[in-house]
Amino acid sequence: MEIGAFTFVDVALSGGVRPAQRIPELIEEIVLADEVGLDVFGVGEHHHPGFAAPAPAVLLAAAAARTSRIRLTSAVTVLSSDDPVRVFEQFATVDLLSQGRAEVMAGRGAFLDSFRLFGYELADYDKLFDEKLRLLQKLSTGGPVTWSGRFRAPLNGEVVLPRPVQEPLPVWVGVGGSPNSVIRAAALGLPMALGAVGGLVAQYAPLADLYRQALEQYGQSPQPVAMTLHGFVADTSQKAADVYFPADAELHNIAGAEHGVPRVTPADIAAKNGPGSTYAVGSPQQVIDKLLHHHEVLGHQRTMLQLAVGSVPHRDIMRAIELLGTEVAPVVRAEVSRRTSDATETVGAAQ
């Protein structure tokens, strides 16, 4: 089991934190994540005043120069409103800077600001993503690329440079709750990241099962599944609640105001953290228990927690990263490894 974190580089609209402060803090957080042994760190693309990450590749490149081991991924790249050639060039460059640690997590995007900014029609929402994902996958595998489609100029025997250290450059597909998106990822043989934004983890099990079944039906080799979720770890459960729930409520209210969603309170967010839920907020032991329960249900290979939301202070994010890397991750990895070994032995004995 790989354990990591991701962020949209939230800035506090209510006052205090601005991009000039938040972006250097982000690099410090990724450096610490590397030092304490986390496996992966993701930066998600947003074009919204609540976030300071319209260009994840730039931020990941800065982190690549100051880290040595941790994998660096977008979470997600809004591929529908971007050019796959430029996305590949940017992340190939990050891969070279990091000596083979870059990944692209491609998604359709939950916020729609990029469609307005870059002149795309929302009516083409899914068709844009489907076409561009297929092109990005083709570019990632190397060799001359000949391609034509509806939304960009054709390519005729192009070799897109620079080539990354990793061949192919890893491309994940970020999926919300759409079965069609799950099947598309499986049909292309690409690893899938399930974005859990609330509810019970059991609700996501059918999607993980559908993905594995579809991989087999399309003749693809097994691929890893990731789970991205809201989570936070502090020295005590009370500290985690005091820091995370008000900030998460702020984030929900920023997003919800644009879509007519009723305002929520910290108590509403706390209710999302109940038994069996996808939220994992608490002390190290509580987060360990939650992540192991998630694995029991989904059988996935990677977990990424959105530690930094709304106005969570930098010092608390740094402590959360430290605890996640030194106290939570080693226990979760060891227990998942033990379970996997026991399951393998059981299957072998049965045969």
C-alpha positions in Angstrom: 0.0 0.0 0.0 1.3 3.4 -1.0 0.4 6.3 1.3 0.5 9.9 0.2 -1.1 13.3 0.3 -2.6 15.7 -2.2 -3.8 19.3 -2.3 -5.4 22.0 -4.5 -3.2 24.5 -2.7 -6.1 26.2 -1.0 -5.9 29.8 0.0 -8.0 31.4 2.7 -10.4 33.7 1.0 -11.6 35.0 4.4 -8.2 36.6 5.0 -4.6 35.8 5.8 -3.2 33.3 3.4 -2.4 34.4 -0.2 -0.6 32.6 -3.0 2.7 34.3 -2.4 2.7 32.7 1.1 0.9 29.5 0.3 3.1 28.3 -2.7 6.4 28.3 -0.8 4.6 26.6 2.1 3.5 23.9 -0.3 7.1 23.2 -1.4 8.1 22.8 2.3 5.3 20.3 2.8 6.3 18.2 -0.2 9.9 18.2 1.0 8.8 17.1 4.4 6.6 14.4 2.9 9.7 13.1 1.1 11.8 13.2 4.2 9.3 11.2 6.4 8.8 8.5 3.8 5.5 9.2 2.1 5.2 7.5 -1.3 3.4 10.1 -3.4 2.3 13.8 -3.3 -0.3 15.2 -5.7 -1.2 18.8 -6.7 -4.6 19.3 -8.3 -5.4 21.8 -11.0 -7.9 24.6 -10.3 -8.6 27.9 -11.9 -10.5 29.4 -9.1 -9.7 32.2 -6.5 -10.0 29.6 -3.7 -6.9 27.7 -5.0 -3.4 28.6 -6.1 -2.7 25.7 -8.4 -3.6 26.5 -12.0 -0.3 25.0 -13.2 0.5 21.8 -11.2 3.5 20.9 -13.4 5.3 24.1 -12.4 4.8 23.4 -8.7 5.8 19.8 -9.1 8.9 20.8 -11.0 9.9 23.0 -8.0 9.3 20.1 -5.7 11.3 17.8 -7.9 14.4 19.9 -7.5 14.2 19.6 -3.7 13.2 15.9 -3.2 14.8 12.6 -3.9 12.3 9.7 -3.5 8.7 10.7 -3.4 6.5 10.3 -6.5 5.0 13.6 -7.9 1.6 13.6 -9.6 -1.1 15.9 -10.7 -4.4 15.3 -8.8 -5.9 16.0 -11.3 -4.8 17.6 -14.6 -8.0 18.9 -16.2 -7.3 17.3 -19.5 -10.6 18.2 -21.2 -9.5 21.9 -21.4 -5.8 21.3 -22.0 -3.6 20.2 -24.9 -2.3 16.6 -24.4 0.9 17.5 -26.3 1.7 20.3 -23.8 0.7 18.1 -20.9 3.0 15.4 -22.0 5.9 17.9 -22.6 5.4 19.4 -19.1 5.3 16.2 -17.2 8.1 14.6 -19.2 10.2 17.6 -18.1 9.1 17.0 -14.4 10.1 13.4 -14.9 13.5 14.4 -16.1 13.9 16.8 -13.2 12.9 14.2 -10.7 14.8 11.3 -12.4 11.7 9.2 -13.0 9.2 10.2 -10.3 6.5 12.0 -12.3 2.9 10.9 -13.0 -0.1 12.4 -14.7 -3.5 11.9 -13.1 -6.0 13.0 -15.8 -9.6 13.9 -15.1 -12.6 15.8 -16.5 -12.6 18.3 -13.6 -15.2 19.1 -11.0 -14.9 22.9 -11.4 -15.7 24.3 -14.8 -13.6 27.5 -14.8 -11.1 26.2 -17.2 -13.7 25.6 -19.9 -14.6 29.3 -19.8 -10.9 30.5 -19.7 -9.7 28.3 -22.6 -12.8 28.5 -24.8 -14.3 25.0 -24.6 -17.9 24.1 -24.7 -19.5 22.3 -21.8 -21.6 20.4 -24.2 -18.4 18.6 -25.2 -17.4 17.8 -21.6 -17.0 14.0 -22.0 -16.0 13.9 -25.6 -13.2 16.3 -25.0 -11.8 14.1 -22.2 -12.2 10.9 -24.1 -10.4 12.1 -27.2 -7.6 13.8 -25.3 -7.0 10.9 -22.9 -6.5 8.6 -25.8 -4.0 11.0 -27.4 -2.1 11.4 -24.1 -1.8 7.7 -23.7 -0.4 7.4 -27.2 2.1 10.2 -26.6 3.2 8.6 -23.3 4.2 5.3 -25.0 6.8 6.9 -27.3 7.6 6.5 -31.0 6.2 8.6 -33.9 2.6 9.5 -33.3 0.1 9.8 -36.1 -3.3 10.9 -34.9 -6.3 13.0 -35.9 -9.4 14.0 -33.9 -12.1 16.6 -33.6 -10.6 19.1 -31.0 -7.1 19.7 -32.1 -4.8 19.7 -35.1 -3.7 16.3 -36.4 -0.3 14.8 -35.8 1.6 13.1 -38.6 4.5 11.0 -37.4 5.5 13.4 -34.6 8.0 12.4 -31.9 7.2 14.6 -29.0 10.2 15.6 -26.9 11.8 15.5 -24.4 11.3 11.9 -23.7 10.8 11.1 -20.0 13.0 8.8 -17.9 9.9 6.5 -17.5 8.7 4.9 -20.7 5.8 5.0 -20.8 5.2 8.1 -18.6 2.6 6.9 -16.0 -0.9 8.1 -16.7 -3.7 7.6 -14.2 -7.4 8.3 -14.7 -9.2 10.2 -12.0 -12.8 9.0 -11.6 -15.7 10.3 -9.5 -18.8 8.1 -9.5 -19.4 7.4 -13.2 -19.4 3.8 -14.3 -18.7 4.9 -17.8 -15.5 6.6 -16.6 -14.5 3.4 -14.8 -15.0 1.3 -17.9 -13.0 3.8 -20.1 -10.0 3.6 -17.7 -10.2 -0.2 -17.8 -10.6 -0.4 -21.6 -7.4 1.7 -22.0 -5.5 -0.4 -19.5 -4.8 2.7 -17.3 -4.6 2.7 -13.5 -7.6 4.4 -11.8 -7.9 6.8 -8.9 -11.3 6.9 -7.2 -12.1 10.3 -5.8 -14.1 9.8 -2.6 -15.8 13.0 -1.6 -18.0 11.6 1.1 -20.4 8.9 2.1 -19.5 5.3 3.0 -16.5 3.5 1.5 -18.9 0.6 0.7 -20.5 2.8 -1.9 -17.3 2.8 -3.9 -16.7 -1.0 -3.8 -18.9 -1.7 -6.9 -16.8 0.8 -8.9 -13.6 -1.0 -7.9 -15.1 -4.3 -8.7 -16.4 -3.0 -12.1 -13.0 -1.7 -12.9 -11.3 -5.1 -12.3 -13.9 -7.0 -14.2 -13.7 -4.6 -17.1 -9.9 -4.9 -17.2 -10.3 -8.7 -17.6 -13.0 -8.3 -20.2 -10.9 -6.0 -22.3 -7.9 -8.3 -22.0 -5.8 -5.8 -20.0 -3.3 -6.7 -17.4 -4.1 -5.9 -13.7 -3.7 -2.3 -12.8 -3.5 -0.5 -9.4 -6.4 1.4 -7.9 -5.9 4.5 -5.8 -8.3 6.2 -3.4 -8.2 9.9 -2.8 -10.1 11.2 0.2 -10.5 13.9 2.8 -8.3 13.1 5.8 -6.2 14.7 8.5 -4.1 13.4 11.4 -3.1 15.2 14.6 -1.7 14.2 17.9 -5.3 13.8 19.3 -8.7 13.3 17.8 -9.8 16.6 19.4 -7.0 18.5 17.8 -7.7 17.0 14.4 -11.4 18.0 14.7 -10.6 21.5 15.8 -8.2 22.1 12.9 -9.9 20.3 10.0 -13.6 20.5 10.3 -13.9 24.3 10.3 -11.5 24.6 7.4 -13.3 21.8 5.4 -16.6 23.6 6.0 -15.1 26.8 4.6 -14.0 24.9 1.5 -17.4 23.4 1.0 -19.1 26.7 1.4 -16.8 28.4 -1.2 -17.6 25.7 -3.7 -21.2 25.4 -2.8 -22.0 29.1 -3.1 -21.4 28.9 -6.8 -23.8 26.0 -7.2 -26.6 27.0 -4.8 -25.6 24.3 -2.3 -26.7 25.1 1.3 -24.0 26.2 3.7 -22.6 23.6 6.1 -21.1 23.9 9.6 -18.1 22.2 11.1 -20.6 19.9 12.9 -22.0 18.8 9.5 -18.4 17.9 8.3 -17.7 16.1 11.6 -20.8 13.9 10.8 -19.1 12.8 7.6 -16.3 11.2 9.7 -18.4 8.4 11.1 -17.7 4.7 11.1 -17.4 3.2 7.6 -17.1 6.7 6.0 -14.5 7.7 3.4 -13.3 10.6 5.7 -10.3 9.7 7.8 -9.8 12.5 10.4 -8.4 11.8 13.9 -5.4 10.6 15.9 -2.8 8.4 14.3 -4.5 5.2 15.5 -7.9 6.4 14.3 -6.6 7.1 10.9 -4.8 3.8 10.8 -8.0 2.0 11.6 -9.9 4.0 8.9 -7.3 3.3 6.2 -7.2 -0.4 7.0 -11.0 -0.5 6.8 -10.9 1.2 3.4 -8.5 -1.4 2.2 -10.6 -4.3 3.5 -13.5 -2.9 1.4 -11.7 -1.8 -1.8 -8.5 -3.8 -1.9 -6.7 -0.8 -3.4 -3.0 -0.1 -3.7 -2.7 3.6 -3.0 -4.3 6.0 -0.6 -3.9 9.8 -0.8 -5.3 12.2 1.8 -6.3 15.8 1.2 -4.7 17.2 4.3 -4.7 20.8 3.4 -8.2 22.3 2.9 -9.5 25.8 3.3 -7.6 27.6 6.0 -5.7 24.7 7.7 -2.5 26.4 9.0 0.8 25.4 7.5 2.2 24.3 10.9 -0.7 21.9 11.3 -0.3 20.5 7.8 3.4 19.9 8.5 2.6 18.0 11.7 -0.1 16.0 9.9 2.5 15.0 7.2 5.0 14.1 9.9 2.5 11.9 11.7 1.2 10.3 8.5 4.7 9.4 7.4 6.2 8.2 10.7 3.2 6.7 12.6 0.4 5.9 10.2 2.0 4.8 6.9 4.4 2.2 8.4 1.6 0.5 10.3 -0.8 0.5 7.4 1.8 -0.8 4.9 2.9 -3.6 7.3 -0.7 -4.7 8.0 -1.7 -4.7 4.3 1.4 -6.6 3.4 0.6 -9.2 6.0 -3.0 -9.5 4.8 -1.8 -9.9 1.2 0.7 -12.5 2.2 -1.9 -14.5 4.2 -4.4 -14.3 1.3 -1.7 -15.6 -1.1 -0.9 -18.5 1.2 -4.6 -19.4 1.6 -5.1 -19.5 -2.2 -2.0 -21.6 -2.6 -3.1 -24.0 0.1 -6.6 -24.3 -1.6 -5.0 -25.2 -4.9 
